[in-house]
Amino acid sequence: MSTLTMDSPLSPGEYFTMGLFLTAEGILGVLCCGVVLMSFLGNNNKMSPSRSSLVISLALADMGIAIMCPFAASASFTESWPFGETGCQTYAFFGMTFGIASVTNLAALTVDIYHETQGHPAKSSSLLVMAIWVNALFWGVAPLNPIRWGRYTVEPFGTGCLLDFESRDIMYLAYLLVMVVVCFVIPVGAMIYCAINVKTCMVMTLSLLLYWGVYGIVAVAAGVGSASNVPIRLFALAPVVAKLAPIGNTILVHWTNQQTSTIGKATNQEGKKTK
């Protein structure tokens, strides 16, 4: 198994702090996503069926991210990856799949809100949700045997597994480039377009960039230059910040629900006045 090597490992105190953060993120993330799922699966909401499907899909992706936190926390407390090669590949697969599903779900939800505020609400998002998960599974499975397009490896500081950013294999670089464009650049581009006209969409876009921006910086810096030139603390920060997504997205869902409900009421009142 390929591993990344860095000149300056984290201190025991930094590993312990990461473990505490990851533990808290896991507990709060599961609770937050659980509340969202119980609310929306129980039909205790006033959102459209299209919006509800996207919110449920987003909560499932974020729940997956939160459930992975104990494994990363355990590795942080022991300052090494304790689950072996199979555990590394499994962890990386689920991390990639749930992460991409979370990003693309949030982007789809942003576009859905944009269309609703423009007076063109979607009637159904079932096919879109299916496409989101098929896309996420494809990019998650691709680095595994027997496909081996891309490669997973233990992180530099040993607290989890991710893509092997140190590889210079042409097929791996092609995987990294296409994956970043399809799963990050295009979704973020769509969100920015929506954010130009709708304040709610702007907040959602900034939130996504907060969660996943560090990983984006790491991927670009390692792909263009060398992983050994990326500060190890930046590597360590990326998964900790990304695992805030389940908590942050729960707050976003509640806030956007209130915002769009207010917009909807205002629109209805204007319509009645016009009549």
BADRENVEX-681948 format. One line per field, with one value per residue (C-alpha): residue in three letters; x, y, z. Coordinates in steps of 0.25 Angstrom, whole numbers, plus 2048, in hexadecimal, padded with zeros to 3 digits. Layout:
! residues N
residuo c(ala|...) .
x c(X|...) .
y c(Y|...) .
z c(Z|...) .
END
This chain:
! residues 275
residuo c(met|ser|thr|leu|thr|met|asp|ser|pro|leu|ser|pro|gly|glu|tyr|phe|thr|met|gly|leu|phe|leu|thr|ala|glu|gly|ile|leu|gly|val|leu|cys|cys|gly|val|val|leu|met|ser|phe|leu|gly|asn|asn|asn|lys|met|ser|pro|ser|arg|ser|ser|leu|val|ile|ser|leu|ala|leu|ala|asp|met|gly|ile|ala|ile|met|cys|pro|phe|ala|ala|ser|ala|ser|phe|thr|glu|ser|trp|pro|phe|gly|glu|thr|gly|cys|gln|thr|tyr|ala|phe|phe|gly|met|thr|phe|gly|ile|ala|ser|val|thr|asn|leu|ala|ala|leu|thr|val|asp|ile|tyr|his|glu|thr|gln|gly|his|pro|ala|lys|ser|ser|ser|leu|leu|val|met|ala|ile|trp|val|asn|ala|leu|phe|trp|gly|val|ala|pro|leu|asn|pro|ile|arg|trp|gly|arg|tyr|thr|val|glu|pro|phe|gly|thr|gly|cys|leu|leu|asp|phe|glu|ser|arg|asp|ile|met|tyr|leu|ala|tyr|leu|leu|val|met|val|val|val|cys|phe|val|ile|pro|val|gly|ala|met|ile|tyr|cys|ala|ile|asn|val|lys|thr|cys|met|val|met|thr|leu|ser|leu|leu|leu|tyr|trp|gly|val|tyr|gly|ile|val|ala|val|ala|ala|gly|val|gly|ser|ala|ser|asn|val|pro|ile|arg|leu|phe|ala|leu|ala|pro|val|val|ala|lys|leu|ala|pro|ile|gly|asn|thr|ile|leu|val|his|trp|thr|asn|gln|gln|thr|ser|thr|ile|gly|lys|ala|thr|asn|gln|glu|gly|lys|lys|thr|lys) .
x c(800|805|807|80A|815|817|823|81B|811|806|809|801|7F9|7F5|7F1|7E9|7E2|7DE|7D9|7D0|7CB|7C8|7C0|7B8|7B5|7B1|7A7|7A1|7A1|799|78F|78D|78B|782|779|778|775|76A|764|764|761|755|750|751|755|74E|759|756|758|763|76A|767|76E|77A|77B|779|784|78D|78A|78E|79B|79E|79A|7A5|7AF|7AC|7AC|7BA|7BF|7C2|7CC|7D3|7D3|7D8|7E4|7E6|7E7|7F0|7F8|7F8|7EE|7EA|7E1|7EA|7EA|7DC|7D7|7DE|7D8|7CA|7CB|7D0|7C5|7BA|7C1|7C2|7B3|7AD|7B5|7B2|7A3|7A3|7A9|7A0|793|796|798|78B|784|789|785|777|776|77A|76F|765|768|767|759|75D|75D|761|756|75F|76E|76E|776|780|782|784|78F|795|798|79C|7A6|7AB|7AC|7B4|7BF|7BF|7C1|7CA|7D7|7D4|7D7|7D6|7D3|7DF|7DC|7E2|7E8|7E5|7F0|7F2|7F2|800|7FC|7F6|7E8|7E0|7E1|7DF|7E4|7F3|7F7|805|803|807|802|7FB|7EE|7ED|7EF|7E4|7DB|7DE|7DC|7CF|7C9|7CC|7C6|7B9|7B7|7BC|7BE|7B1|7A9|7AF|7AE|79F|79E|7A5|79C|790|796|798|789|784|78A|786|78E|79A|79A|799|7A5|7AE|7AB|7AF|7BC|7BE|7BC|7C4|7CD|7D9|7D8|7D7|7E4|7EB|7E7|7EB|7F8|7FC|7F8|7FF|80B|80F|807|814|813|805|806|802|7F9|7F1|7F0|7EB|7E1|7DA|7D3|7D0|7C9|7C2|7BB|7B5|7AB|7A1|79F|7A0|796|78C|78C|78C|77F|778|77C|779|76B|768|76D|766|759|75A|75C|751|747|74B|749|73B|737|73C|734|727|729|72B|71E) .
y c(800|80E|817|826|82B|839|83F|845|83B|841|842|838|844|847|839|839|846|840|834|83C|845|838|832|83E|83F|831|832|83F|83B|82E|835|841|838|82F|83B|83F|830|82E|83C|83A|82B|82E|838|843|84E|857|855|851|842|846|84D|843|838|840|843|835|831|83B|837|828|82D|835|82A|821|82C|82D|81E|81E|827|81D|816|822|826|819|81A|828|823|818|821|816|80F|802|7FC|7F6|7F7|7F1|7FB|806|803|802|80F|816|811|815|822|825|820|828|834|835|832|83D|848|844|843|851|857|850|856|864|863|85E|86A|873|86E|86F|87D|880|87A|86D|862|854|84A|83E|83C|82C|82B|836|82F|822|828|82F|821|81A|825|824|815|816|81F|817|809|80E|80D|7FF|7F2|7EE|7FB|803|810|819|813|814|815|818|827|82D|82E|821|825|820|81C|825|826|824|832|82F|826|82B|820|826|81E|822|831|82F|829|835|83F|83A|837|845|84B|842|842|84F|85A|858|857|863|86A|867|86C|879|87C|87A|882|88F|891|88A|88D|87F|879|881|87C|86E|870|876|86B|860|868|868|859|854|860|85B|84D|855|85D|850|849|855|857|849|846|852|851|846|841|842|852|852|856|84A|852|856|847|845|850|84B|83F|847|852|849|841|84E|84C|844|84E|85A|854|852|860|864|85B|861|870|86E|868|874|87E|877|876|885|888|87E|886|893|88E|889|896|89E|894|897|8A6|8A5|89D) .
z c(800|7FC|807|807|80F|816|81D|829|82F|838|847|851|856|847|845|852|84E|841|848|851|845|83D|848|84B|83C|83B|847|843|834|836|840|836|82A|832|835|826|822|82D|829|81A|81A|823|81A|825|81B|811|806|7F8|7F5|7EC|7F7|802|7F9|7F8|807|80A|800|806|814|811|80A|816|820|819|81B|82A|82C|827|831|83C|833|830|83F|843|83A|83F|84D|84A|840|835|82C|834|82A|820|811|80F|819|812|804|80B|812|806|7FD|807|809|7FA|7F8|803|801|7F2|7F5|800|7F6|7EA|7F3|7F9|7EB|7E6|7F2|7EF|7E0|7E5|7EE|7E3|7DA|7E4|7E7|7D8|7D8|7D1|7DC|7D8|7DA|7DD|7DF|7E0|7D3|7D8|7E5|7DE|7D5|7E1|7E8|7DB|7D8|7E7|7E6|7D9|7DE|7EB|7E5|7DA|7E2|7E7|7E1|7D6|7D0|7D7|7D0|7DB|7E8|7F7|802|811|814|817|826|827|82B|81F|810|804|7F5|7F3|7F0|7EE|7E2|7D5|7CC|7C0|7C2|7D1|7CD|7C3|7CD|7D7|7CC|7C7|7D5|7DA|7CE|7CE|7DD|7E2|7D7|7CF|7DC|7E2|7D5|7D5|7E3|7E0|7D4|7DE|7E9|7E0|7E0|7ED|7FB|801|7F6|7F9|807|802|7F9|803|80D|802|800|80F|811|804|800|808|801|7F4|7F7|7FB|7EE|7E5|7ED|7ED|7DE|7D9|7E2|7EC|7F8|800|7FE|804|813|81B|824|817|814|823|822|816|81C|829|821|817|823|827|81B|822|82D|824|819|824|828|819|817|822|81E|810|813|81B|810|805|80D|80F|800|7FD|806|800|7F2|7F5|7FC|7EF|7E7|7EF|7EE|7DF|7DE) .
END
